[in-house]
Amino acid sequence: MKHIVAHTPATATAAIQADAQNLTHIDLSANAVLSLNLPKLLPPIFQALANNTHLTSLNLANVGIADVSNLAAVLPTQRSLAVLNLDKNRIANEGAIALASALAQNRHLMLLSLANQTASSRLGDATLKAFLAMFDTNVTLLKIVWRLE
C-alpha cells in the first residue's frame, strides 16, 4: 500500500486520473495553491475521483471549500473512497445537505469529517435532518466528525 502526498493540485488530479493500484491516499490539506484557485482546480479533482477505483482516503481540510456540488455529484457512484476529510472549510448547511443526499446512494464512504467549519458556515438542524434521512439507505457511513449548532 502506497501513501502518496500530492504537493500540487495538478499532481493530485493526475494521480487520481491515473487510478494507480497503489494510490490509496492523497493529502491536499492546507494547500495554498488550491486555496487560491478553488473554482479552477477543485472540479477536476472531483471529476477524476468519479472514475477512480483505488483511492481510499482524500484529505481536503483547510483549503476554503464552500461549494461541494461537484463532489456531491460524484459521491453516489464513487466506489473506493472510505475516508473524506473536509475539516476547517466553509461548508454551510446547503453543502452538507447536498453531501447527505449524495451519500444516501454511496456504499463505500465510512468516515466523513466536517469539523470546524468557519463561523459563518455553521451546520445546524437542517444538516442533522438530512443526515438522519441519509441513514435510511446508507449503512456504510460509520462515523461523522462535525459540530452542529
ABEGO torsion letter per residue (X at the ends): XBBBBBABAAAAAAAAAAGBAABABBBABGBAAAAAAAAAAAAAAAAAAAABAABABBBABGAGBABAAAAAAAAAABAABABBBABGBABBAAAAAAAAAAAAABAABABBBABGBBAAABBBAAAAAAAAAAAAABAABABBBBBBX
